[in-house]
Amino acid sequence: MNRSSIKVLVLAFLLGLMCFLLTACYVPSDEITDNGLTDSSHNNTIAFQTIPPAGTPTPTIAPVTPTPVSTNWDGWDATVTPNPFATITTPPVVTVPVLTLPPTATPAPSPTVSSLKKGSTGSAVKTLQRRLRDLGYYSGSIDGDFGDSTAAAVRAFQKANGLDVDGKVGSKTLAKLNSSTAVATRKATATPKKTAKTTPKKTARPTPRRTATPRPTRTPRPTATPKINTYVEPNDSGTAVTKMQNRLISLGYLAGKADGKFGPATELALRAFQKEAGLWVDGIAGPKTLARLYASNAPKAGTATASIGISLKSGAEGQAVRALQRRLRELGYYHGSVDGSYGRETENAVMAFQLSRGLKADGVAGTSTLAALYGSSATAAPRTATPQPTTEISSTGYITLRLDSYGDSVRNLQTKLKSLGFYSGSVDGKYGAATQEAVRSFQRAKNLRVDGVAGPATQRALYSTSSGSTKYSTIRYNDRGSAVSNLQYTLYELGYYDGSVDGIYGDTTRDAVRAFQIRNKITPVDGIAGSKTLSVLYSSAAIPDLEPESTFATLTLGSIGESVLELKDTLIQLGYLTGSVSNEYDAATQAAVSLFQTKNGLPVTGIADSATQQKLFSSSAIHN
C-alpha cells in the first residue's frame, strides 16, 4: 500500500469520526426535562420557563462525568466523549405557602335617608325643589318649604317613575330623583288636544303613492323670546322692554300698563322675579333671566312688587295699592295693613314720603312720586322728634306700641322681653330698632304675625294674660266703633284678618271670626263675636292661624355647607360681600354679617342666627 492510499484511508476515518461526534451532540425532543430546561450537559438553552404548581418538588439535574473512550487507528489517537445522560434526583418535598386573599370587605350599609314630607323645611327641601324643577315637575319658588306645591310635584314624579305615590321623599324616591334614569315631564303631554267623539277608523297599511313624496315641514315662526344674547338694562326703552314689562305684569310682579321704559318700578319688579326664580339678583335682564322669564314654568308672584304708568289716590284698590303700601312700609312711612285699600293712613304715608323728597305733598301717588318711591335712591323715613301715637288700638288694657313709642309701657315691654331672653339692650323706655327686632323674635316664637309692632295680642302673649271672668258685649255684623277696631286688629295679629282696621264689622271681619272660632274649637261657628269668643280672643290662650316661619340653623365662624353658600350668595346680592362664593364661613363672611346686622337694626354679633337669616332672606332686607 503506497502512501497515497494510506492518506485516503485516514481522511475517510476522520470524516466518519466527525459524523459520529455530530450525531452525539444532537438532543432529541424527549431529552427536554419536565421543567422546560434542556440537559445541563448540552448548551443550557432555556426553551421556555414555567412555574411549577404549588407543593410539587422541582427536580435537580446532576451531571455525570463521562468516561473517555480511546480508539487507535494506524498511529492516530482520537478521544471520543460519548453523550452523557443526566441523572434526575428528587429533593425533599418543599411545602410552598398558599397565598390567601383577605375576604372582600362587606360595604357598610348606606345611612338611612330621613323622609322629607309636607311640613319639612331647610336646605334638603331646597335641593329637592331644584331637582324637581330641573325635571319639569315643580315651578314654585325655591324656598325650602315642603308645602302643597312641592308635595304635588313629588306625587307627579313618583307616578311618572313607577314609584309608590305618597308625596313623601323616602330612600327609593330620592335614589330615583338622583339617578340618570329619572323620567322628566313631557311638555307635549302638558296640554293635550281635545279629540273628537267620533269613532276612529281603522287604518290599513299606508298607501305608498300618497306617502312617497312627503311635503317639507314648514319652519316654525320665531317666538317672542328675545335672542339668547339680548340684554335689557335699566334706562333702556323700546319693544324689548315693553315685552318684558307685559310678561312681568302677567306673572304678577308689576302693576300698571307697559310703557316701554325701563324705569325704577320695572327694575324693582325684575329683581323680585330674579329672587323668586333663584337667579342672580342684579336688576338686569340677561340671557338667563329672559329665558327663565319667558319659560312656561316661570314662577308667579302673589302680589305686585311695583307699579308703573298709573296714578293712585284715596279710594283706589287693588294690586297696585298693595305694592305701594308694601314699599311704604319697607321704608318706614306706613304701619298699617297691606290690604290694597287706599285709605287715610296710606294717604298720610304718601304725603310723608313726598315731604321727605321735596315733592308736592298732595297724598296722590302719581308718576313722579312712584318713580322716586321705587327708585334706588329712596331712603327710609327719618326719625322724628315727636313720637307716634300709641293709643290708636287698645283692648283689655293694652295699647299698641311701635317704633318711636316711649314711656312706661315701653319700659315694661323691654323688661319683659329681656327677662325672656329676647332683648339685650338697655331698658330706657324708647322703642328703637333693637326693641323692634326683639318683638319680631318674640312674635316668631309665638307664631304671631311678625311685624315688630307690639299690639294687644302680642302683649297678651308676652305677659301671659288671661281674660279671666271679664264679660264682653256681643259684636256682630254691621256694628261699628272702637270695639270693632280692637277686634279687627287682634284678629290681624293672630293671622286671621287682612282687611282694613276701619271699625266696620263687614264680610271680611265676619269670615275672620268664623275662622278663629273653627281653629279654637268655639261653638257655634256663627261669625258673631260673643262673650265666649272674645274671652278666648283676648287671652294668651288664643291659637294663632299662622304657620310657623322657617327656622334657620345658626351659622358662625368655621361653619361649612350649603347653608353657608346660600348665606354668602345673598350677602353678595345685597352688597355686603364681594368676591367668589364658597361654602366656608370665614372672617370676610363674619364681617359682612356684622355690617348687615348694623344696617338692619339687629344685634351686631357677626353670627348668622335664625333672626339674622330671617331678615336676610326677607323682601325687607336693607341693601348696603
C-alpha positions as CSV (number, residue, x, y, z in Angstrom):
1,M,0.0,0.0,0.0
2,N,1.5,3.2,-1.0
3,R,1.5,6.5,0.9
4,S,-1.3,7.9,-1.2
5,S,-3.7,5.1,-0.3
6,I,-2.9,5.5,3.4
7,K,-3.8,9.2,3.3
8,V,-7.1,8.4,1.7
9,L,-8.0,5.9,4.4
10,V,-7.0,8.3,7.2
11,L,-9.2,11.1,5.7
12,A,-12.1,8.7,5.4
13,F,-11.7,7.7,9.0
14,L,-11.6,11.3,10.1
15,L,-14.8,12.1,8.2
16,G,-16.6,9.2,9.8
17,L,-15.4,10.3,13.2
18,M,-16.7,13.8,12.7
19,C,-20.1,12.4,11.7
20,F,-20.2,10.3,14.9
21,L,-19.4,13.3,17.0
22,L,-22.1,15.5,15.4
23,T,-24.6,12.8,16.0
24,A,-23.7,12.6,19.6
25,C,-24.2,16.4,20.0
26,Y,-27.9,16.2,18.9
27,V,-30.5,16.3,21.7
28,P,-33.8,14.6,20.8
29,S,-37.1,16.2,21.9
30,D,-37.7,13.6,24.6
31,E,-34.5,14.8,26.4
32,I,-36.1,18.1,27.4
33,T,-36.9,17.9,31.0
34,D,-40.3,18.5,32.6
35,N,-39.4,22.0,33.8
36,G,-38.7,23.2,30.3
37,L,-34.9,23.2,30.6
38,T,-32.5,21.2,28.4
39,D,-30.0,18.9,29.9
40,S,-27.1,20.7,31.6
41,S,-24.6,18.7,29.6
42,H,-25.8,20.4,26.4
43,N,-26.0,24.0,25.5
44,N,-28.1,25.0,28.6
45,T,-30.5,27.0,26.4
46,I,-33.8,27.8,28.1
47,A,-36.7,26.9,25.8
48,F,-39.4,28.4,28.0
49,Q,-39.9,28.7,31.7
50,T,-42.9,27.6,33.6
51,I,-43.8,27.9,37.2
52,P,-44.3,24.6,38.9
53,P,-47.6,24.1,40.8
54,A,-47.6,24.7,44.5
55,G,-46.4,21.8,46.6
56,T,-44.7,20.0,43.6
57,P,-40.9,19.5,44.2
58,T,-38.7,20.8,41.4
59,P,-36.2,18.1,40.2
60,T,-32.5,19.0,40.2
61,I,-30.1,17.8,37.4
62,A,-26.8,16.2,38.5
63,P,-24.3,15.9,35.6
64,V,-22.4,12.6,35.2
65,T,-18.7,12.7,34.4
66,P,-18.2,10.8,31.1
67,T,-15.6,8.1,30.8
68,P,-13.3,8.8,27.8
69,V,-13.1,6.1,25.1
70,S,-9.8,5.7,23.2
71,T,-9.5,4.3,19.7
72,N,-6.2,3.9,17.9
73,W,-6.0,3.6,14.1
74,D,-2.7,3.4,12.4
75,G,-0.9,5.6,15.0
76,W,-3.8,8.1,15.3
77,D,-5.3,8.6,18.8
78,A,-8.8,10.1,19.0
79,T,-10.6,10.5,22.3
80,V,-14.4,10.4,22.0
81,T,-16.7,11.7,24.7
82,P,-20.0,9.8,24.5
83,N,-23.4,11.6,25.0
84,P,-23.9,11.9,28.8
85,F,-27.3,11.3,30.3
86,A,-28.5,13.4,33.2
87,T,-29.5,11.6,36.4
88,I,-32.6,13.3,37.9
89,T,-32.7,13.3,41.7
90,T,-35.8,14.3,43.6
91,P,-35.2,16.6,46.6
92,P,-37.3,16.5,49.8
93,V,-40.8,17.8,49.3
94,V,-40.9,21.5,50.0
95,T,-44.1,22.9,51.3
96,V,-45.0,26.1,49.4
97,P,-47.2,28.5,51.4
98,V,-50.5,29.2,49.8
99,L,-51.3,32.9,49.4
100,T,-54.7,33.5,51.0
101,L,-56.5,36.7,49.9
102,P,-58.4,38.5,52.6
103,P,-62.2,38.2,52.3
104,T,-63.8,41.0,50.4
105,A,-65.0,43.7,52.8
106,T,-68.7,44.0,53.0
107,P,-69.6,47.6,52.4
108,A,-71.2,49.4,55.3
109,P,-74.9,49.9,54.7
110,S,-75.7,53.4,53.5
111,P,-77.2,55.6,56.1
112,T,-81.0,55.7,56.1
113,V,-82.3,58.8,54.3
114,S,-84.7,60.6,56.5
115,S,-88.1,61.1,54.8
116,L,-88.9,64.5,53.6
117,K,-92.6,65.3,53.7
118,K,-95.1,68.1,53.9
119,G,-94.0,70.5,56.7
120,S,-90.3,69.8,56.3
121,T,-88.0,72.8,55.8
122,G,-84.4,73.6,55.2
123,S,-81.6,73.1,52.6
124,A,-82.6,69.5,51.9
125,V,-86.0,70.7,50.7
126,K,-84.4,73.4,48.6
127,T,-82.2,70.7,46.9
128,L,-85.3,68.6,46.3
129,Q,-87.2,71.6,44.8
130,R,-84.3,72.4,42.4
131,R,-84.2,68.8,41.2
132,L,-87.9,68.6,40.7
133,R,-87.8,71.9,38.8
134,D,-85.0,70.6,36.6
135,L,-87.1,67.6,35.7
136,G,-90.1,69.8,35.0
137,Y,-92.4,68.8,37.9
138,Y,-92.1,71.9,40.0
139,S,-92.5,75.6,39.1
140,G,-92.7,77.2,42.5
141,S,-90.1,79.2,44.5
142,I,-87.0,77.5,45.9
143,D,-87.9,78.4,49.5
144,G,-87.0,75.3,51.4
145,D,-90.6,74.8,52.5
146,F,-92.3,71.5,51.7
147,G,-95.8,72.7,51.0
148,D,-98.7,71.7,48.9
149,S,-97.0,72.5,45.5
150,T,-93.9,70.6,46.5
151,A,-95.9,67.6,47.6
152,A,-97.9,67.7,44.3
153,A,-94.7,67.7,42.3
154,V,-93.3,64.7,44.3
155,R,-96.5,62.8,43.6
156,A,-96.3,63.6,39.9
157,F,-92.7,62.4,39.8
158,Q,-93.5,59.2,41.7
159,K,-96.4,58.4,39.3
160,A,-94.3,59.0,36.2
161,N,-91.4,56.9,37.5
162,G,-93.5,53.9,38.7
163,L,-93.0,54.6,42.5
164,D,-95.5,54.4,45.3
165,V,-97.4,57.7,45.1
166,D,-97.5,59.1,48.6
167,G,-96.0,62.6,48.2
168,K,-93.1,61.7,50.6
169,V,-89.5,61.6,49.6
170,G,-88.0,58.4,51.1
171,S,-84.9,56.5,50.1
172,K,-86.4,55.0,46.9
173,T,-87.8,58.3,45.7
174,L,-84.6,60.1,46.5
175,A,-82.5,57.4,44.7
176,K,-84.6,57.7,41.6
177,L,-84.5,61.5,41.7
178,N,-80.7,61.5,41.7
179,S,-80.4,58.8,39.1
180,S,-79.7,59.3,35.4
181,T,-82.8,57.3,34.6
182,A,-85.2,59.7,36.3
183,V,-88.1,60.4,33.9
184,A,-88.8,64.0,33.2
185,T,-92.2,65.5,32.2
186,R,-93.1,65.8,28.6
187,K,-94.1,69.2,27.5
188,A,-96.1,67.7,24.6
189,T,-98.5,66.0,27.1
190,A,-98.9,69.0,29.3
191,T,-101.9,70.4,27.3
192,P,-103.4,67.5,25.3
193,K,-105.6,68.5,22.4
194,K,-109.3,67.8,22.6
195,T,-110.2,64.8,20.5
196,A,-113.5,64.4,18.6
197,K,-116.0,62.0,19.9
198,T,-116.3,60.2,16.6
199,T,-115.1,56.6,16.4
200,P,-111.7,56.5,14.7
201,K,-111.5,54.5,11.5
202,K,-109.3,51.5,11.3
203,T,-106.3,52.4,9.3
204,A,-104.8,49.9,6.8
205,R,-101.3,50.0,5.6
206,P,-100.3,53.3,4.3
207,T,-100.7,53.7,0.5
208,P,-97.2,54.1,-1.0
209,R,-98.3,56.6,-3.7
210,R,-99.5,59.1,-1.1
211,T,-96.5,58.8,1.2
212,A,-93.8,58.6,-1.5
213,T,-93.2,62.3,-1.6
214,P,-93.9,63.9,1.8
215,R,-94.3,67.7,1.9
216,P,-91.5,69.6,3.5
217,T,-92.1,70.7,7.1
218,R,-92.6,74.4,7.5
219,T,-90.1,76.3,9.6
220,P,-91.9,77.5,12.8
221,R,-92.1,81.2,13.3
222,P,-89.7,82.6,15.9
223,T,-91.3,83.1,19.3
224,A,-91.5,86.3,21.3
225,T,-88.5,85.1,23.4
226,P,-85.6,87.5,22.9
227,K,-82.4,86.2,21.3
228,I,-80.0,84.5,23.7
229,N,-77.5,87.3,23.5
230,T,-80.0,90.0,24.4
231,Y,-79.5,92.3,27.4
232,V,-82.2,94.6,28.6
233,E,-80.9,97.1,31.2
234,P,-82.3,100.0,33.3
235,N,-82.9,103.2,31.3
236,D,-83.4,101.1,28.1
237,S,-86.5,101.7,26.1
238,G,-88.3,100.0,23.2
239,T,-90.2,96.9,22.2
240,A,-87.9,94.6,24.2
241,V,-88.7,96.5,27.4
242,T,-92.4,96.5,26.5
243,K,-92.4,92.7,26.1
244,M,-90.6,92.3,29.3
245,Q,-93.0,94.6,31.2
246,N,-96.0,92.7,29.9
247,R,-94.5,89.4,30.9
248,L,-93.8,90.8,34.4
249,I,-97.4,92.1,34.6
250,S,-98.8,88.8,33.5
251,L,-96.8,87.0,36.2
252,G,-98.0,89.4,38.9
253,Y,-94.7,91.2,39.7
254,L,-95.6,94.5,38.1
255,A,-98.8,96.6,38.1
256,G,-100.0,99.2,35.6
257,K,-99.6,99.4,31.8
258,A,-96.4,98.7,29.9
259,D,-94.8,102.0,28.7
260,G,-91.6,100.6,27.1
261,K,-89.4,102.5,29.6
262,F,-87.0,100.5,31.9
263,G,-87.5,102.7,35.0
264,P,-87.2,102.1,38.8
265,A,-90.6,100.2,39.0
266,T,-89.6,97.8,36.3
267,E,-86.2,97.2,37.8
268,L,-87.8,96.5,41.2
269,A,-90.2,94.0,39.7
270,L,-87.5,92.3,37.7
271,R,-85.4,92.0,40.9
272,A,-88.3,90.4,42.7
273,F,-88.7,87.9,39.8
274,Q,-85.0,87.0,39.8
275,K,-85.1,86.3,43.5
276,E,-88.2,84.2,43.2
277,A,-86.7,82.2,40.3
278,G,-83.4,81.6,42.1
279,L,-81.4,83.8,39.7
280,W,-78.6,86.3,40.3
281,V,-80.5,89.4,41.6
282,D,-78.9,92.4,39.7
283,G,-81.9,94.1,38.0
284,I,-80.5,93.4,34.5
285,A,-82.4,91.1,32.1
286,G,-79.6,89.0,30.7
287,P,-80.0,85.8,28.6
288,K,-80.6,83.5,31.6
289,T,-83.1,85.9,33.2
290,L,-85.0,86.3,29.9
291,A,-85.0,82.6,29.2
292,R,-86.5,81.9,32.7
293,L,-88.9,84.8,32.4
294,Y,-90.5,83.6,29.1
295,A,-90.4,79.9,30.1
296,S,-93.8,78.2,30.5
297,N,-93.0,77.3,34.1
298,A,-91.8,80.8,35.2
299,P,-92.7,81.4,38.9
300,K,-95.7,83.7,39.6
301,A,-95.9,86.3,42.3
302,G,-98.7,86.6,44.8
303,T,-98.9,90.4,44.7
304,A,-97.2,93.1,42.6
305,T,-93.9,94.5,43.7
306,A,-94.1,97.8,41.9
307,S,-96.4,99.9,39.7
308,I,-95.8,102.0,36.5
309,G,-97.8,104.4,34.4
310,I,-100.6,104.9,36.9
311,S,-101.8,107.4,39.4
312,L,-103.1,106.2,42.8
313,K,-105.1,108.2,45.2
314,S,-107.6,107.9,48.1
315,G,-110.3,105.3,47.3
316,A,-108.2,103.2,44.9
317,E,-108.0,99.5,45.4
318,G,-106.1,96.5,44.0
319,Q,-102.7,95.1,43.5
320,A,-101.1,98.5,42.7
321,V,-102.2,99.8,46.1
322,R,-100.8,96.7,47.8
323,A,-97.4,97.3,46.1
324,L,-97.5,100.9,47.2
325,Q,-98.3,100.0,50.8
326,R,-95.6,97.4,51.0
327,R,-93.0,99.7,49.7
328,L,-94.0,102.5,52.1
329,R,-93.9,100.0,54.9
330,E,-90.4,98.8,53.9
331,L,-89.2,102.4,54.1
332,G,-90.9,103.0,57.4
333,Y,-93.6,105.5,56.3
334,Y,-96.6,103.2,56.6
335,H,-97.5,100.9,59.6
336,G,-100.9,99.7,58.6
337,S,-102.1,96.5,56.9
338,V,-101.2,95.7,53.3
339,D,-104.8,95.3,52.3
340,G,-104.9,97.0,48.9
341,S,-107.2,99.8,50.1
342,Y,-106.0,103.4,49.7
343,G,-107.4,104.9,52.9
344,R,-106.4,107.8,55.2
345,E,-103.4,106.0,56.6
346,T,-102.0,105.2,53.2
347,E,-102.6,108.8,52.1
348,N,-100.7,110.2,55.1
349,A,-97.8,107.9,54.4
350,V,-97.6,109.1,50.8
351,M,-97.6,112.7,52.0
352,A,-94.8,112.0,54.5
353,F,-92.7,110.4,51.7
354,Q,-93.4,113.3,49.4
355,L,-92.3,115.8,52.0
356,S,-89.1,113.9,52.6
357,R,-88.3,114.1,48.9
358,G,-89.3,117.7,48.2
359,L,-92.3,116.6,46.1
360,K,-95.8,118.1,46.1
361,A,-97.4,116.8,49.3
362,D,-100.9,116.0,47.9
363,G,-101.1,112.4,49.1
364,V,-101.5,111.3,45.4
365,A,-99.1,108.7,44.2
366,G,-98.5,109.9,40.7
367,T,-95.7,109.2,38.2
368,S,-93.1,111.3,39.8
369,T,-93.9,110.0,43.3
370,L,-93.9,106.4,42.2
371,A,-90.6,106.8,40.3
372,A,-89.0,108.3,43.5
373,L,-90.6,105.6,45.7
374,Y,-89.4,102.7,43.7
375,G,-86.0,104.2,42.7
376,S,-82.7,103.0,44.2
377,S,-82.3,106.5,45.9
378,A,-85.4,106.1,48.0
379,T,-84.4,106.5,51.7
380,A,-86.0,105.2,54.9
381,A,-88.3,107.5,56.9
382,P,-86.4,109.9,59.1
383,R,-86.8,109.6,62.9
384,T,-88.9,112.5,64.1
385,A,-88.8,114.2,67.5
386,T,-92.5,113.7,68.0
387,P,-93.3,110.1,68.8
388,Q,-96.2,108.3,67.0
389,P,-99.4,107.9,68.9
390,T,-99.8,104.7,70.9
391,T,-103.4,104.8,71.7
392,E,-104.9,104.0,68.3
393,I,-105.6,100.4,69.1
394,S,-106.4,99.1,72.6
395,S,-108.2,96.2,74.1
396,T,-108.3,94.7,77.6
397,G,-105.9,97.3,78.9
398,Y,-103.2,97.1,76.2
399,I,-102.3,99.8,73.8
400,T,-100.3,99.3,70.6
401,L,-96.6,100.1,70.9
402,R,-94.4,100.5,67.9
403,L,-91.2,102.2,66.6
404,D,-90.6,105.6,68.3
405,S,-93.1,105.0,71.1
406,Y,-91.8,105.8,74.5
407,G,-92.9,105.8,78.2
408,D,-93.5,103.3,81.0
409,S,-95.4,100.9,78.7
410,V,-92.3,100.6,76.5
411,R,-90.1,100.2,79.6
412,N,-92.3,97.4,80.9
413,L,-92.2,95.8,77.4
414,Q,-88.4,95.9,77.3
415,T,-88.1,94.5,80.8
416,K,-90.3,91.5,80.0
417,L,-88.6,90.8,76.7
418,K,-85.2,91.0,78.5
419,S,-86.3,88.5,81.1
420,L,-87.3,86.1,78.4
421,G,-84.0,86.4,76.6
422,F,-85.3,88.3,73.5
423,Y,-83.8,91.7,74.3
424,S,-80.3,92.6,75.3
425,G,-80.4,96.4,75.1
426,S,-81.0,99.0,77.8
427,V,-84.3,99.4,79.5
428,D,-84.7,103.1,78.6
429,G,-88.4,103.3,77.6
430,K,-87.6,104.1,74.0
431,Y,-89.0,101.8,71.3
432,G,-85.9,101.7,69.0
433,A,-84.7,99.3,66.3
434,A,-83.3,96.8,68.9
435,T,-86.7,96.7,70.7
436,Q,-88.5,96.3,67.4
437,E,-86.3,93.3,66.5
438,A,-86.8,91.8,69.9
439,V,-90.6,92.0,69.4
440,R,-90.2,90.3,66.0
441,S,-88.2,87.5,67.5
442,F,-90.9,87.0,70.2
443,Q,-93.6,87.0,67.5
444,R,-91.8,84.3,65.5
445,A,-91.5,82.2,68.6
446,K,-95.3,82.5,69.3
447,N,-96.4,82.1,65.7
448,L,-97.9,85.6,65.7
449,R,-97.8,88.0,62.7
450,V,-94.2,89.2,62.5
451,D,-94.3,93.0,62.1
452,G,-92.3,94.3,65.0
453,V,-95.4,96.1,66.4
454,A,-96.4,95.2,70.0
455,G,-100.2,95.2,69.6
456,P,-102.6,93.9,72.2
457,A,-102.4,90.2,71.1
458,T,-98.6,90.3,71.2
459,Q,-98.6,91.9,74.7
460,R,-101.1,89.4,76.0
461,A,-98.9,86.5,74.8
462,L,-95.9,88.3,76.3
463,Y,-97.4,88.8,79.7
464,S,-99.4,85.5,79.6
465,T,-102.6,87.4,80.4
466,S,-105.9,85.6,80.7
467,S,-109.2,87.3,80.1
468,G,-110.5,85.9,83.4
469,S,-114.1,86.4,84.2
470,T,-114.5,89.5,82.1
471,K,-117.8,89.8,80.4
472,Y,-117.8,91.2,76.8
473,S,-120.7,92.7,74.9
474,T,-121.5,90.9,71.7
475,I,-120.3,92.4,68.4
476,R,-121.9,91.4,65.2
477,Y,-122.3,92.1,61.5
478,N,-122.8,95.8,60.6
479,D,-121.6,97.1,64.0
480,R,-119.2,100.0,64.1
481,G,-116.8,101.6,66.5
482,S,-113.7,101.1,68.6
483,A,-114.8,97.7,69.8
484,V,-114.8,96.5,66.2
485,S,-111.4,98.1,65.6
486,N,-110.0,96.2,68.6
487,L,-111.5,93.0,67.3
488,Q,-110.1,93.5,63.8
489,Y,-106.6,94.3,65.0
490,T,-106.4,91.4,67.4
491,L,-107.6,89.1,64.6
492,Y,-104.9,90.6,62.3
493,E,-102.2,89.9,64.9
494,L,-103.3,86.3,65.2
495,G,-103.2,85.9,61.4
496,Y,-107.0,85.6,60.7
497,Y,-107.7,89.1,59.3
498,D,-106.0,91.0,56.5
499,G,-108.6,93.7,55.8
500,S,-108.6,97.3,56.8
501,V,-108.9,98.2,60.6
502,D,-111.7,100.6,59.9
503,G,-114.1,99.8,62.8
504,I,-116.8,98.4,60.4
505,Y,-118.0,94.8,61.0
506,G,-118.3,93.6,57.4
507,D,-118.0,90.4,55.5
508,T,-114.2,90.2,55.9
509,T,-114.4,90.6,59.7
510,R,-117.2,88.0,59.9
511,D,-115.2,85.5,57.9
512,A,-112.2,86.1,60.2
513,V,-114.3,85.5,63.3
514,R,-115.6,82.2,61.8
515,A,-112.0,81.1,61.1
516,F,-111.0,81.9,64.6
517,Q,-113.9,80.0,66.1
518,I,-113.1,76.9,64.0
519,R,-109.4,76.9,64.8
520,N,-110.1,77.5,68.6
521,K,-113.0,75.0,68.7
522,I,-115.6,77.5,69.7
523,T,-119.2,76.7,69.1
524,P,-121.4,77.7,67.5
525,V,-119.4,78.8,64.4
526,D,-121.6,81.8,63.5
527,G,-119.2,84.6,62.8
528,I,-120.6,86.6,65.8
529,A,-118.0,87.8,68.4
530,G,-119.9,86.9,71.5
531,S,-118.6,86.9,75.1
532,K,-117.3,83.3,74.8
533,T,-115.4,84.1,71.5
534,L,-114.0,87.4,72.8
535,S,-112.9,85.8,76.1
536,V,-110.6,83.4,74.2
537,L,-109.6,86.0,71.6
538,Y,-108.4,88.4,74.3
539,S,-106.4,85.9,76.2
540,S,-102.9,84.4,75.8
541,A,-104.5,81.1,75.1
542,A,-105.8,82.2,71.7
543,I,-104.4,79.9,68.9
544,P,-102.9,81.8,66.0
545,D,-103.7,80.9,62.4
546,L,-100.2,81.5,61.1
547,E,-97.9,78.6,60.2
548,P,-94.5,78.7,61.9
549,E,-92.0,80.6,59.9
550,S,-88.9,78.7,58.6
551,T,-86.2,78.4,61.3
552,F,-82.5,78.5,60.4
553,A,-79.6,76.8,62.0
554,T,-77.1,79.2,63.5
555,L,-74.0,79.8,61.3
556,T,-70.8,81.1,62.8
557,L,-67.0,81.3,62.0
558,G,-65.8,77.9,60.7
559,S,-69.3,76.7,59.6
560,I,-69.3,74.8,56.3
561,G,-72.0,73.7,54.0
562,E,-74.8,74.6,51.5
563,S,-76.4,76.9,54.1
564,V,-73.2,79.0,54.2
565,L,-73.2,79.1,50.4
566,E,-76.7,80.5,50.3
567,L,-75.9,83.0,53.0
568,K,-72.9,84.3,51.2
569,D,-74.7,84.5,47.9
570,T,-77.4,86.6,49.4
571,L,-74.9,88.9,51.1
572,I,-73.2,89.5,47.8
573,Q,-76.6,90.3,46.1
574,L,-77.3,92.8,48.9
575,G,-73.9,94.4,48.5
576,Y,-72.4,93.4,51.8
577,L,-69.8,90.9,50.5
578,T,-67.5,90.8,47.4
579,G,-65.5,88.0,45.8
580,S,-66.2,84.4,44.9
581,V,-68.8,82.3,46.7
582,S,-67.6,79.4,48.8
583,N,-69.2,77.2,51.4
584,E,-67.0,78.3,54.3
585,Y,-68.0,80.9,56.9
586,D,-64.7,82.8,57.0
587,A,-63.6,86.1,58.5
588,A,-64.9,88.1,55.5
589,T,-68.3,86.5,55.9
590,Q,-68.3,87.3,59.6
591,A,-67.5,91.0,58.8
592,A,-70.3,91.1,56.2
593,V,-72.8,89.7,58.6
594,S,-71.9,92.2,61.2
595,L,-72.3,95.1,58.7
596,F,-75.7,93.6,57.6
597,Q,-76.8,93.4,61.3
598,T,-75.8,97.1,61.8
599,K,-77.7,98.3,58.8
600,N,-80.8,96.3,59.6
601,G,-81.0,97.2,63.3
602,L,-80.1,93.7,64.6
603,P,-77.8,92.9,67.5
604,V,-74.2,93.0,66.0
605,T,-72.6,89.7,66.7
606,G,-71.2,88.5,63.4
607,I,-73.1,85.3,63.9
608,A,-75.9,84.4,61.5
609,D,-78.5,83.3,63.9
610,S,-82.1,82.5,62.9
611,A,-83.3,86.1,63.3
612,T,-80.5,87.4,61.2
613,Q,-81.2,84.9,58.4
614,Q,-84.9,85.6,58.6
615,K,-84.2,89.2,57.9
616,L,-81.5,88.5,55.3
617,F,-83.8,86.3,53.2
618,S,-86.8,88.6,53.5
619,S,-88.0,91.2,51.0
620,S,-87.5,93.9,53.6
621,A,-83.7,93.4,53.9
622,I,-81.9,96.7,53.5
623,H,-79.2,96.8,50.8
624,N,-75.8,98.2,51.6
